[in-house]
């Protein structure tokens, strides 16, 4: 197989093969080198860790049975610093080792092959994983241009518009259409800024770039703060906001800053999509080893079709904000990822009397 089939011009993928059987290492080295890859060998976990500490590899072939460490333990250790998207790992197992394969996949393996293996299958699976990695790299570059490189000029536009608006005063009035244009520039710029920041955050979470600063946390206290932070927004739309919190709610270990972001998003959405005269309520309680937080509204509810795509980024939903607010389409996706990062779950349901309730649960540790 020619090298150009597996690499782009001027590029050669670096592969690490970790296996304690001399014959398997030799065969894989010969065949992978012929396929155009640069191959490094390790016969045990210690050697693998030494090599990984010196060089970055595009893909790792890892035998589950190693003499000095269980391959699954090594896999879990590698995943602490390298995400499943960053460094694909294909595990090598023997026939009939289904439990080991399942354990490996649960610990972050991208794929697996079984011994004795078909070299054509091994090469095809390697190529598939490297193609996925290549697509991610292309996507990352696009997101970098669409976020980092756009953020600075956008902030300059916003600063210029605010300065221009600040130059006018009651003694030096601006034409009404000019003021409206400046307000539109600032409002649209702020909307674009939120899209960029939320896009960067969602990308960081999914790439493993967000590390939770877990500490003892009081969900009731976080809920009260969220109500206070959104009180003025609710009042401006004529919406009542209230908290019904379970006394003595058990503490959890969590990142209170990230949980505040989840509640801010959920409560902000309840206000954003509800009409004047309605009510938004935050509730907490504990049950079956979890603490539960619910955010309910008395708005129009959510259609069955929309329920299926609530937490999908950029999904187009039928409900529109009642105050013509702009929505990035990313907030609920971020909420879901942050809750999952805490080991919890999140969902939504329509209320029998109208409106919708969003609920997330977090485990007691």
C-alpha positions as a printed NumPy array, in Angstrom:
array([[  0.   ,   0.   ,   0.   ],
       [  1.457,   3.358,  -0.996],
       [  2.24 ,   5.956,   1.643],
       [  0.185,   8.673,  -0.03 ],
       [ -2.988,   6.634,   0.555],
       [ -2.626,   7.062,   4.307],
       [ -1.012,  10.461,   4.682],
       [ -1.226,  13.914,   3.215],
       [  1.766,  15.261,   1.256],
       [  4.707,  15.962,   3.541],
       [  3.075,  14.172,   6.499],
       [  3.659,  10.733,   8.014],
       [  1.519,   9.413,  10.836],
       [  3.379,   8.211,  13.926],
       [  2.092,   4.922,  15.348],
       [  3.031,   3.183,  18.605],
       [  2.597,  -0.592,  18.836],
       [  2.493,  -1.994,  22.391],
       [  2.6  ,  -5.805,  22.521],
       [  4.729,  -8.272,  24.508],
       [  4.906, -10.887,  21.703],
       [  7.996, -10.479,  19.523],
       [  6.406, -12.032,  16.434],
       [  3.333,  -9.78 ,  16.547],
       [  5.44 ,  -6.656,  17.01 ],
       [  7.669,  -7.63 ,  14.088],
       [  4.773,  -8.383,  11.735],
       [  2.967,  -5.166,  12.612],
       [  6.147,  -3.124,  12.198],
       [  6.782,  -4.548,   8.724],
       [  3.204,  -4.227,   7.488],
       [  2.552,  -0.781,   8.94 ],
       [  5.854,   0.537,   7.602],
       [  4.974,  -0.794,   4.147],
       [  1.639,   1.033,   4.462],
       [  3.501,   4.3  ,   4.909],
       [  3.412,   4.756,   8.685],
       [  6.286,   5.567,  11.027],
       [  6.237,   2.803,  13.643],
       [  7.63 ,   2.715,  17.175],
       [  7.539,  -0.485,  19.26 ],
       [  7.098,  -1.142,  22.986],
       [  7.017,  -4.582,  24.605],
       [  5.463,  -3.568,  27.921],
       [  3.627,  -0.752,  29.679],
       [  6.771,   0.821,  31.116],
       [  8.355,   1.153,  27.683],
       [  5.102,   2.519,  26.281],
       [  4.901,   5.207,  28.965],
       [  8.553,   6.109,  28.407],
       [  7.999,   6.524,  24.667],
       [  4.756,   8.454,  25.098],
       [  6.519,  10.762,  27.517],
       [  9.007,  11.708,  24.794],
       [  6.959,  11.686,  21.568],
       [  3.381,  12.345,  20.506],
       [  1.73 ,   9.526,  18.561],
       [ -1.132,   9.813,  16.122],
       [ -2.482,   6.367,  17.046],
       [ -1.651,   3.599,  19.521],
       [ -2.158,  -0.142,  19.028],
       [ -2.358,  -1.575,  22.545],
       [ -2.383,  -5.224,  23.61 ],
       [ -4.729,  -5.832,  26.533],
       [ -2.456,  -8.517,  28.055],
       [  0.883,  -6.991,  29.086],
       [  3.417,  -8.467,  31.532],
       [  3.817,  -5.472,  33.86 ],
       [  0.392,  -3.786,  33.754],
       [ -3.093,  -4.645,  32.607],
       [ -3.607,  -3.   ,  29.204],
       [ -6.959,  -1.618,  30.317],
       [ -5.304,   0.091,  33.292],
       [ -2.711,   1.561,  30.933],
       [ -5.503,   2.71 ,  28.624],
       [ -7.316,   4.447,  31.489],
       [ -4.064,   6.126,  32.531],
       [ -3.449,   7.403,  29.003],
       [ -6.986,   8.77 ,  28.783],
       [ -6.328,  10.991,  31.808],
       [ -4.177,  13.213,  29.592],
       [ -5.209,  12.322,  26.027],
       [ -8.802,  12.47 ,  24.843],
       [-10.442,   9.829,  22.658],
       [-10.44 ,  12.348,  19.801],
       [ -6.86 ,  13.491,  20.294],
       [ -5.12 ,  10.084,  20.362],
       [ -7.025,   7.1  ,  18.93 ],
       [ -6.238,   3.822,  20.709],
       [ -7.067,   0.462,  19.154],
       [ -6.801,  -2.432,  21.605],
       [ -5.598,  -5.909,  20.638],
       [ -7.349,  -8.818,  22.326],
       [ -7.509, -12.572,  21.992],
       [-10.531, -14.43 ,  20.644],
       [-13.22 , -14.889,  23.263],
       [-12.056, -11.991,  25.441],
       [-15.371, -10.165,  25.117],
       [-15.317,  -8.861,  28.69 ],
       [-11.888,  -7.301,  28.143],
       [-13.015,  -5.644,  24.919],
       [-16.095,  -4.184,  26.608],
       [-13.975,  -2.915,  29.514],
       [-11.512,  -1.346,  27.078],
       [-14.255,   0.423,  25.127],
       [-15.739,   1.741,  28.378],
       [-12.327,   3.086,  29.357],
       [-11.832,   5.037,  26.164],
       [-10.656,   2.66 ,  23.445],
       [-11.69 ,   3.823,  19.979],
       [-11.791,   0.355,  18.437],
       [-10.411,  -3.176,  18.789],
       [ -8.933,  -6.045,  16.762],
       [ -8.657,  -9.684,  17.788],
       [ -5.73 , -12.12 ,  17.562],
       [ -5.023, -13.849,  15.286],
       [ -5.9  , -10.813,  13.216],
       [ -6.441, -10.115,   9.554],
       [ -3.868,  -7.486,   8.558],
       [ -6.279,  -5.98 ,   6.021],
       [ -8.771,  -5.378,   8.836],
       [ -6.086,  -3.875,  11.078],
       [ -4.992,  -1.481,   8.317],
       [ -8.592,  -0.523,   7.515],
       [ -9.387,   0.266,  11.141],
       [ -6.218,   2.296,  11.563],
       [ -7.025,   4.269,   8.428],
       [-10.591,   4.902,   9.643],
       [ -9.437,   6.238,  13.008],
       [ -6.778,   8.457,  11.442],
       [ -9.32 ,   9.804,   8.929],
       [-11.624,  10.726,  11.82 ],
       [ -8.712,  12.394,  13.581],
       [ -7.878,  14.314,  10.4  ],
       [-11.482,  15.515,  10.099],
       [-11.353,  16.701,  13.706],
       [ -8.147,  18.634,  12.993],
       [ -9.784,  20.317,   9.987],
       [-12.846,  21.122,  12.098],
       [-10.628,  22.522,  14.877],
       [ -8.864,  24.815,  12.441],
       [-12.195,  26.054,  11.106],
       [-13.471,  26.697,  14.625],
       [-10.265,  28.55 ,  15.463],
       [-10.806,  30.899,  12.537],
       [-14.519,  31.218,  13.315],
       [-13.915,  31.967,  16.976],
       [-10.481,  33.142,  18.117],
       [ -9.65 ,  35.054,  14.949],
       [-13.08 ,  36.721,  14.773],
       [-13.311,  37.601,  18.453],
       [-10.739,  40.393,  18.486],
       [-12.131,  42.392,  15.512],
       [-15.645,  41.908,  16.874],
       [-14.644,  43.373,  20.242],
       [-13.049,  46.325,  18.449],
       [-16.316,  46.954,  16.589],
       [-18.278,  46.818,  19.841],
       [-15.879,  49.18 ,  21.611],
       [-16.026,  51.656,  18.711],
       [-19.836,  51.59 ,  18.643],
       [-20.076,  52.137,  22.413],
       [-17.6  ,  55.014,  22.273],
       [-19.524,  56.618,  19.441],
       [-22.784,  56.293,  21.349],
       [-21.123,  57.754,  24.444],
       [-20.126,  60.901,  22.568],
       [-23.745,  61.967,  22.364],
       [-25.646,  63.5  ,  25.3  ],
       [-28.947,  65.326,  25.929],
       [-27.151,  68.542,  24.941],
       [-25.78 ,  66.924,  21.847],
       [-28.531,  64.618,  20.637],
       [-28.184,  61.996,  17.936],
       [-30.702,  61.529,  15.17 ],
       [-33.185,  58.805,  16.158],
       [-32.337,  56.622,  13.168],
       [-28.604,  56.956,  13.954],
       [-29.161,  55.905,  17.566],
       [-31.219,  52.936,  16.405],
       [-28.468,  51.866,  14.039],
       [-25.816,  52.039,  16.776],
       [-28.039,  50.094,  19.165],
       [-28.514,  47.426,  16.491],
       [-24.744,  47.197,  15.899],
       [-24.114,  46.725,  19.636],
       [-26.97 ,  44.24 ,  20.117],
       [-25.903,  42.172,  17.098],
       [-22.257,  42.321,  18.15 ],
       [-23.09 ,  41.078,  21.641],
       [-25.068,  38.231,  20.102],
       [-22.087,  37.256,  17.926],
       [-19.784,  37.473,  20.96 ],
       [-22.034,  35.06 ,  22.881],
       [-22.043,  32.62 ,  19.971],
       [-18.244,  32.667,  19.812],
       [-17.807,  32.241,  23.571],
       [-20.368,  29.435,  23.821],
       [-18.9  ,  27.699,  20.784],
       [-15.453,  27.814,  22.374],
       [-16.823,  26.515,  25.665],
       [-18.72 ,  23.626,  24.059],
       [-15.625,  22.686,  22.089],
       [-13.458,  22.807,  25.229],
       [-15.859,  20.58 ,  27.165],
       [-16.045,  17.964,  24.416],
       [-12.296,  17.992,  23.879],
       [-11.669,  17.37 ,  27.574],
       [-10.344,  20.881,  28.11 ],
       [-12.686,  21.66 ,  31.011],
       [-11.593,  20.319,  34.391],
       [-14.122,  20.52 ,  37.194],
       [-12.946,  22.225,  40.39 ],
       [-14.998,  19.965,  42.628],
       [-15.599,  20.94 ,  46.242],
       [-18.455,  20.598,  48.754],
       [-21.355,  22.484,  47.161],
       [-24.81 ,  23.563,  48.335],
       [-27.273,  23.292,  45.454],
       [-29.83 ,  25.35 ,  47.381],
       [-27.365,  28.233,  47.696],
       [-26.57 ,  28.024,  43.98 ],
       [-30.284,  28.025,  43.163],
       [-30.897,  31.119,  45.315],
       [-28.063,  32.937,  43.548],
       [-29.48 ,  31.989,  40.154],
       [-32.882,  33.395,  41.141],
       [-31.267,  36.625,  42.331],
       [-29.186,  36.941,  39.165],
       [-32.267,  36.559,  36.951],
       [-34.712,  38.591,  39.042],
       [-34.256,  41.835,  37.098],
       [-34.623,  40.035,  33.759],
       [-37.84 ,  38.37 ,  34.926],
       [-39.223,  41.663,  36.252],
       [-38.5  ,  43.421,  32.947],
       [-40.758,  40.894,  31.205],
       [-43.484,  40.85 ,  33.868],
       [-42.686,  37.274,  34.924],
       [-42.795,  36.044,  38.524],
       [-39.753,  34.074,  39.633],
       [-39.632,  31.966,  42.79 ],
       [-37.64 ,  29.26 ,  44.572],
       [-39.019,  26.22 ,  46.42 ],
       [-36.018,  24.521,  47.932],
       [-35.908,  21.426,  50.115],
       [-34.613,  22.326,  53.595],
       [-31.492,  20.445,  54.638],
       [-30.643,  19.346,  51.099],
       [-27.482,  17.178,  51.249],
       [-24.284,  18.724,  49.981],
       [-22.628,  17.347,  46.867],
       [-19.128,  17.511,  45.428],
       [-19.371,  19.745,  42.402],
       [-17.975,  22.76 ,  40.592],
       [-20.332,  25.477,  41.822],
       [-19.305,  27.889,  39.038],
       [-20.291,  25.386,  36.344],
       [-23.538,  24.486,  38.118],
       [-24.39 ,  28.197,  38.302],
       [-23.95 ,  28.328,  34.543],
       [-26.357,  25.4  ,  34.11 ],
       [-28.992,  27.039,  36.317],
       [-28.483,  30.44 ,  34.694],
       [-29.114,  28.878,  31.292],
       [-32.188,  26.927,  32.367],
       [-33.748,  29.777,  34.323],
       [-32.861,  32.297,  31.616],
       [-34.576,  30.081,  29.037],
       [-37.693,  29.778,  31.218],
       [-37.912,  33.566,  31.292],
       [-36.936,  34.031,  27.646],
       [-39.693,  31.8  ,  26.256],
       [-42.489,  32.691,  28.68 ],
       [-45.1  ,  35.423,  28.208],
       [-45.816,  38.285,  30.608],
       [-47.888,  37.248,  33.604],
       [-46.382,  33.737,  33.748],
       [-44.183,  32.211,  36.441],
       [-40.768,  30.488,  36.595],
       [-39.953,  28.248,  39.555],
       [-36.741,  26.594,  40.765],
       [-37.184,  23.5  ,  42.947],
       [-34.709,  21.172,  44.648],
       [-35.085,  17.84 ,  46.425],
       [-33.109,  14.666,  47.091],
       [-34.009,  11.091,  46.152],
       [-32.319,   7.714,  45.717],
       [-28.747,   8.921,  46.094],
       [-29.202,  12.054,  43.984],
       [-29.955,  15.714,  44.478],
       [-32.414,  17.007,  41.919],
       [-32.968,  20.501,  40.568],
       [-36.006,  21.453,  38.485],
       [-36.717,  24.661,  36.592],
       [-40.364,  25.   ,  35.573],
       [-42.326,  27.613,  33.667],
       [-45.963,  28.166,  32.781],
       [-45.276,  29.028,  29.157],
       [-46.43 ,  27.285,  25.971],
       [-44.592,  23.981,  26.504],
       [-42.542,  22.075,  23.923],
       [-43.77 ,  20.014,  20.985],
       [-42.958,  16.292,  20.769],
       [-40.785,  16.955,  17.725],
       [-38.827,  19.651,  19.564],
       [-38.353,  17.414,  22.624],
       [-36.23 ,  15.057,  20.518],
       [-33.713,  17.774,  19.608],
       [-33.71 ,  19.964,  22.731],
       [-30.068,  19.361,  23.593],
       [-28.738,  19.357,  20.019],
       [-26.657,  22.414,  19.194],
       [-28.179,  24.846,  16.684],
       [-31.413,  22.832,  16.499],
       [-34.291,  24.938,  15.186],
       [-37.194,  24.822,  17.641],
       [-40.706,  26.057,  16.983],
       [-40.998,  28.33 ,  20.043],
       [-39.601,  31.847,  19.744],
       [-38.427,  34.136,  22.573],
       [-41.36 ,  36.245,  23.762],
       [-39.324,  39.45 ,  24.004],
       [-37.53 ,  39.139,  20.655],
       [-34.361,  38.066,  22.476],
       [-31.661,  36.4  ,  20.429],
       [-30.764,  32.768,  21.106],
       [-27.454,  31.112,  20.176],
       [-28.847,  27.573,  20.115],
       [-25.934,  26.347,  22.251],
       [-27.055,  26.911,  25.844],
       [-28.867,  23.613,  26.394],
       [-26.022,  21.655,  24.765],
       [-23.596,  23.241,  27.222],
       [-25.939,  22.438,  30.125],
       [-26.071,  18.79 ,  29.087],
       [-22.296,  18.471,  28.746],
       [-21.652,  20.121,  32.13 ],
       [-24.201,  17.898,  33.901],
       [-22.734,  14.779,  32.263],
       [-19.28 ,  15.935,  33.316],
       [-20.559,  15.852,  36.918],
       [-21.814,  12.275,  36.449],
       [-25.445,  13.374,  36.329],
       [-28.242,  13.442,  33.783],
       [-30.631,  16.037,  32.402],
       [-34.001,  16.009,  30.665],
       [-37.252,  17.859,  30.116],
       [-40.977,  17.17 ,  30.251],
       [-44.168,  19.087,  29.595],
       [-46.286,  19.917,  32.632],
       [-49.882,  18.632,  32.736],
       [-51.232,  22.153,  33.36 ],
       [-49.011,  23.822,  30.766],
       [-45.399,  24.869,  30.524],
       [-42.274,  22.753,  30.725],
       [-39.928,  21.479,  33.431],
       [-36.193,  20.945,  32.935],
       [-34.629,  18.617,  35.487],
       [-31.061,  17.579,  36.217],
       [-29.795,  15.089,  38.809],
       [-26.376,  14.945,  40.419],
       [-25.08 ,  11.972,  42.415],
       [-24.369,  12.173,  46.109],
       [-20.769,  11.107,  46.741]])
